[in-house]
Amino acid sequence: MTAPPEQIKTVAVRVRYFAGARAAAGVQEETVRIPRPGGRAVTVSDVIAAALNLHDEKLTKVLPACSFLLDGVAVRDRGVEVADDATLDVLPPFAGG
């Protein structure tokens, strides 16, 4: 039996980095754990902040230009709630032609 969402102490999110974001992070993917003080919801902004805390300024420079997919859906509002075991893809701008 799993605990109700309000009783989960942290949310674990798989963060996958692509292209320049991968180079800046130095890893292809990682699991980021975000605390839920008082059982509050965890948002995309919280996941991004937690990921930035794990890395140096290289990622800090790349992330503002990135777009994000949460479980395969484009994120327009970084206040969107993130469920435990979600996947957040970090996509830097891609050059095309």
C-alpha positions as CSV (number, residue, x, y, z in Angstrom):
1,M,0.0,0.0,0.0
2,T,1.4,3.4,-0.9
3,A,1.1,6.5,1.2
4,P,-1.3,9.2,0.2
5,P,0.4,12.1,-1.7
6,E,0.2,14.4,1.3
7,Q,2.2,12.0,3.4
8,I,5.1,11.7,0.9
9,K,8.1,13.5,2.4
10,T,10.0,14.0,-0.9
11,V,9.2,13.8,-4.6
12,A,11.7,12.0,-6.8
13,V,11.9,13.3,-10.4
14,R,14.0,11.8,-13.1
15,V,15.7,14.8,-14.9
16,R,17.0,14.1,-18.4
17,Y,19.4,16.5,-20.1
18,F,19.8,16.9,-23.8
19,A,22.5,18.4,-26.1
20,G,24.0,21.5,-24.5
21,A,22.1,21.0,-21.2
22,R,23.7,17.5,-21.0
23,A,27.2,19.0,-21.6
24,A,26.6,21.7,-19.0
25,A,25.2,19.2,-16.4
26,G,27.9,16.6,-17.1
27,V,25.3,13.8,-16.9
28,Q,22.7,12.4,-19.2
29,E,20.1,12.0,-16.4
30,E,19.8,12.0,-12.7
31,T,17.1,11.6,-10.0
32,V,16.4,14.8,-8.1
33,R,14.7,14.6,-4.7
34,I,12.7,17.6,-3.7
35,P,11.4,18.0,-0.1
36,R,7.7,18.6,0.5
37,P,7.6,20.7,3.7
38,G,4.2,20.5,5.2
39,G,3.1,18.2,2.3
40,R,3.0,21.1,-0.1
41,A,3.0,20.4,-3.9
42,V,6.3,20.3,-5.8
43,T,6.4,22.4,-9.0
44,V,8.5,22.4,-12.1
45,S,10.3,25.5,-10.7
46,D,11.2,23.5,-7.6
47,V,12.7,20.7,-9.7
48,I,14.7,23.2,-11.7
49,A,16.0,24.9,-8.6
50,A,17.0,21.5,-7.1
51,A,18.8,20.5,-10.3
52,L,20.7,23.9,-10.3
53,N,21.8,23.2,-6.7
54,L,23.4,20.0,-7.9
55,H,25.6,21.6,-10.6
56,D,27.9,24.5,-11.2
57,E,27.4,27.7,-13.1
58,K,27.6,26.0,-16.6
59,L,24.0,24.7,-16.1
60,T,22.9,28.0,-14.6
61,K,23.9,29.7,-17.9
62,V,22.1,27.2,-20.1
63,L,18.8,26.6,-18.3
64,P,17.2,30.1,-18.9
65,A,17.1,29.3,-22.6
66,C,15.8,25.8,-22.2
67,S,12.3,24.4,-22.6
68,F,10.9,21.5,-20.6
69,L,8.8,18.5,-21.1
70,L,7.0,17.0,-18.1
71,D,6.2,13.3,-18.8
72,G,6.3,14.2,-22.5
73,V,4.1,17.3,-22.3
74,A,5.5,20.8,-23.0
75,V,5.6,22.9,-19.9
76,R,4.5,26.5,-20.3
77,D,3.8,27.2,-16.6
78,R,6.6,26.4,-14.3
79,G,4.1,26.4,-11.4
80,V,2.7,23.1,-12.7
81,E,2.7,20.4,-10.0
82,V,5.1,17.5,-10.4
83,A,4.1,14.0,-9.3
84,D,6.5,11.6,-7.6
85,D,8.4,9.5,-10.2
86,A,7.8,12.0,-13.0
87,T,10.3,12.7,-15.8
88,L,11.4,16.2,-16.6
89,D,13.3,16.7,-19.9
90,V,15.6,19.7,-20.3
91,L,15.8,20.8,-23.9
92,P,18.1,23.6,-24.9
93,P,17.4,25.5,-28.2
94,F,18.3,23.4,-31.2
95,A,19.8,24.8,-34.3
96,G,18.1,23.6,-37.5
97,G,18.1,24.2,-41.1
